Amino acid sequence: MIDIEEFRTEVQAFFSARYDLRDPEVDDEREDIIARAPDGHQTMVDLARDLQRQLAAAGLSGVHIPVEYGGRGLGHDHAKLIEHEHRRYDAPSLRPLGIGMHLAVATLLASGSEQQKRRYLPALISADEQWCQLFSEPDAGSDLVSLRTRAVLDGDEWVIDGQKVWSSYAANAHFGLLLARTDPDAPKPHVGITMFVLPMDAPGVTVRPLVDIAGGLHFNEVFLEGVRLDGDSVIGDVNQGWGVSQGTLGGERSGYMGGSGDGRRLRQVITAARTAGVIDDSVMRDRMMRIVTAERVLEWVRDRYLAGVLAGGNPAAGSMMKLAGGSLEQQCSELIADIAGAAGQAWDSTDRDGDIVSHDLNATRQSRIAGGTHQIQRNLLGERVLGLPREPK
Ligand SMILES: Cc1cc2nc3c(=O)[nH]c(=O)nc-3n(C[C@H](O)[C@H](O)[C@H](O)COP(=O)(O)OP(=O)(O)OC[C@H]3O[C@@H](n4cnc5c(N)ncnc54)[C@H](O)[C@@H]3O)c2cc1C
């Protein structure tokens, strides 16, 4: 395996040939500006796919994935180093591809068949195919086990009917990780659920975009009417999809949603404090230092968690990162709103700074809900990590 310092040189050569280094104390608002443009959502997706294609061509995408599936068979330390170097440069965000690269890759590696791994992983790595997650339903969010989307066997094919909601990037995705009920008579509700690979262009799939509280366009509703899938679409075993999904959700909470301590929120806070002339205010400095400390601790805890899981530790501890990452996001946006004062509470359409403050206050609420709400994470930590008595039904 390539030595980590030699690898760092390779990764730095990739980024430095394309992007400038970020100023660690100045927030680059370009991403916010792109995201708010009328076609901003699509632009963010296109920029992410373009960067990942280049990373893949240089052998720097999905490096922890085994060589036979298109990766380089390197360690998680190597993958983390790329994330770390990526954040140091003024490069586009890869977030629109996160469901594929974190959730779908983890699910396929853990539970996919050999044929599925060979078919799907190379196109995920190269960004030729994008994925979405089709778990939540109108009446099954926290209580995911009540999901009602049905898959009924008709000869060799499964026929799927139902509705999903809050499906991020579904309008851009080629495939979805779909949970459906395959045995409605199973004695326990979590038995009798199966995970499928759903081609988003299959006849009977309708995707309808939703606008979120902050004006974002990544959410969708997905309607499934008589969609036919063959047996090869099942991930893991029929009726055992609940277990498969727990691996997907662990990856979501620790990696995709778990906050990475990328310093972006802190840069926003520092920029806001400089602009408002309160950078030397001792109370504000104290609050900023708490954020710096929390970001650093989160990064260390995440490292320890990933090392623990690789060594066979309890994946439910991923809830800790989700809880800490979501709280930190919100803490930052609230501090920025406090710094902005009245200017962040009322704004007109030409006041970009006021708009950004209010937008962030709304947008960061989502991080307390996505991937399972904070109340649910606390329940999971209590029951599955601390061994407390189960929540009364
Ligand atoms: C930004 C974002 C992106 C998302 N992307 C996706 C996606 O790509 N794919 C997907 O499938 N889903 C996605 N979701 C949906 C997300 O998983 C659900 O919103 C979440 O699980 C909560 O479910 P719900 O919205 O139905 O809320 P509900 O389950 O109705 O919860 C309502 C409230 O009740 C509380 N509550 C419920 N049960 C309990 C309990 N047992 N104990 C204590 N409190 C409880 C909750 O904490 C919450 O405050 C996304 C959500 C967001 C915000």
The ligand as an ORCA input file, in Angstrom:
! r2SCAN-3c Opt
* xyz 0 1
  C     -32.219     17.713      4.595
  C     -32.941     16.386      4.623
  C     -32.591     15.420      3.691
  C     -33.272     14.189      3.697
  N     -32.945     13.292      2.724
  C     -33.587     12.090      2.698
  C     -33.287     11.143      1.654
  O     -32.468     11.394      0.775
  N     -33.956      9.969      1.663
  C     -34.880      9.638      2.637
  O     -35.398      8.537      2.597
  N     -35.215     10.531      3.604
  C     -34.590     11.748      3.660
  N     -34.918     12.675      4.639
  C     -36.026     12.368      5.558
  C     -35.572     12.132      6.996
  O     -34.937     10.888      7.135
  C     -36.830     12.233      7.876
  O     -37.334     13.556      7.761
  C     -36.530     11.941      9.327
  O     -36.197     10.590      9.501
  C     -37.720     12.313     10.249
  O     -38.892     11.742      9.807
  P     -40.215     12.632      9.610
  O     -39.849     13.832      8.808
  O     -41.275     11.740      9.102
  O     -40.567     13.163     11.085
  P     -41.430     12.392     12.175
  O     -40.941     10.985     12.260
  O     -42.884     12.590     11.888
  O     -41.027     13.138     13.526
  C     -41.688     14.327     13.960
  C     -41.097     14.717     15.313
  O     -41.391     13.700     16.307
  C     -40.190     13.267     16.943
  N     -40.265     11.828     17.223
  C     -40.769     10.871     16.407
  N     -40.643      9.654     16.985
  C     -40.028      9.853     18.193
  C     -39.631      8.983     19.261
  N     -39.811      7.667     19.175
  N     -39.033      9.540     20.353
  C     -38.826     10.898     20.456
  N     -39.215     11.769     19.461
  C     -39.796     11.255     18.357
  C     -39.088     13.547     15.936
  O     -37.826     13.682     16.581
  C     -39.572     14.856     15.304
  O     -39.199     15.947     16.126
  C     -34.289     13.918      4.664
  C     -34.634     14.902      5.589
  C     -33.987     16.133      5.579
  C     -34.387     17.181      6.568
*
